[in-house]
Each structure stands twice: as structure tokens, then as C-alpha cells.
Amino acid sequence: LSGDLLKVLSDMGHGDEVAIVDANFPAERRARRLVRDMGSSSVDMLAAVLGVMPLDHLGGAPARLMAVAEGDDCPEPTVWGLYSRCLDAAGCREEQFEMLDRDAFYEAAEGAYAVVQTGETALYGNIILRKGVVRR
């Protein structure tokens, strides 16, 4: 985690969201605050963020993923299984995930406190996390 990203995560409040997106995501156009780490995968970034930021389990899905687009013959993205393992370790079970179609995901990312763009090349390597309460 870079110093810039740590500051962004620290500045976020309870209920604020951060989007971790892949290399193909139109981040420059969609982000209010953009942090780039093109040398990281989205899975490594997710694990790192979850190491310092608790998830909000109250009132909705703490994690939202971009669903496979209707008509896309892509099988279930392999990155989702890796996300699931990271999130499970953070106490977020798969049934707590929300799937958003591409347009809804883009809109949600625009409303996120920040977007972290990675060098991820796996299809549908995008996720939004909602920050929980930091406890001592």
C-alpha cells in the first residue's frame, strides 16, 4: 500500500466506499479520487486493503462486484474465487456480495470515495468495498 492510498483509506469514514478496479476500467473518467498501482493485481490490492480496513456489515452488501455482462460468453471469472477467499478471511461470506451490471457498477464507482486502479488483466476484476468502523 502506498502512502497516498493509506491516506485515502484513513480519510474515509464509516460507510464510504473504495473501488478496486482492473487495468481496463475507465478510471480517469469515473473516479473522484484516483490512486494507481499498475504493478499490483486486484487480488493483491484487495488483500492489502482488507488488512487495514474493516468492512461494514450493517445495512447492505459490504462488497459489490461487476457481474458478467449479458451476452458475454465469459465463464465465471476466476478472479471472483480469489476475491471470495480474501473476503471470507475478512469475515465477509459470498452470500453477502452484491452483483452489479456494468452500468450500475460504473455509477457506483463514480460515487465511491476513491478508485484504486491496478494492473489486473483478468476479466471482471472489479470490486467495491464499504468501510466499516475502525475499532481499537
N, C-alpha and C positions, 0 to 999 in steps of 0.2 A: 504494500500500500504506500503510495507516495504521500508526501507531506500535504500536497494540495487535496488529495482525496480524504485523508484523515481529517483535515479541517472541515471539508464539506460534510462528512459524516457527523462530526462533532457539532456543527452548526444546525443540523437537522433536529427538529423536535419530534415529540411523540405523534405518530400518525403521518409524518412526512414520508414521502416515497423516493426511492432511488431506483433508476432503471439501469440494469447492466445489459449492454447490447453488443451484438456482433459487428464484424467489420463492414457488413453490407447495410447496416441501419443508417438512415439519413439523419445522423445525429446533429450535424451542424445546423440543420433547419428545424429540428424538433426540440432541442434542448434549451432550457432556460439557463442552466449552468452545465457546462460540458467539461468533463475530465477525460483525457485519453490515456490509455495504456495499451497500445497496439502490440506490445510484446507479451501480453498475457492472454490466456484463454478466458472465456466467460466462466468456465467451471472453476478455474483457479481464483478468479476475481470473486466469484460468489463465495467460495470457501473463506477467502481472506476477509471479506466484508462481514460475513456471519461470525467470524472470530472476534469482531469488535462491536457489532451492532445487534442488539436483541430484536426479535420480530414482535410485531403487535398481533396478538392472538384474539383481540377483542373486536367484535363488530366487523366481520368480513374476512376475506382471504388475506393472509399475510404475504402470500406470494402469487403473482399472476404471470402466466406465460403466454406467448404468442402461439395461437392454435395454427395447425396446418390449414392453409387456405383451401377452400372448397375447389375441387377440380385438380388440385396438385396431387400428383401420383406418388408423392413422397411418403415412404413408410413412417411410422412414428420415429421422430428424430432421436438418435442415440444420445444426444446431449441431455434429453429430458431425464433419462435414467440416472445420469451423473448428477444432475440438479437434485433429483429426488433423494439421492444418498446424502448430499450435503445438507439439504433441508431437514431430512429425518434426524441427522445428528444434532441439528439446532432445535429439535422438538416440533417441527412442522411436518405433519403427515400429508401424504399425497392427496387425501380427500379434502384437505384444506386449500389446495391450489385452485385458482380460477383460470380458465382458459378464455382468452380474448381473441376475436378475429383481428386481422392485421390492422384495419382502420381503427378499431377500438383500442388496440394496443398503442398505436401511434398517438392517438388522442390522450391516452393515459400517460404516456411518456412525456408529452408536452406539458402536462400538469404536474409532473414529478419535480421534486426539489432539485434533483440533478440527474444527469445521464452520464454513465461511465461507459465509454466505448472501448471495447477490447479488440484484439486481432482475431477473434474467433471466426472460423470459416465454416463451422458446422451449420447446417440449415436450421432455422428457427432457434438460434442460440440467444434468445432474448428473454429477460425476466425482470419483473418489477417487485421490489420488496418494500414493505411498510414497516417503519421503525417503531419499535416498542419502547417501553420505559427502561431507562438505564438505572439499574439498582447497584448499590454498593455491596 
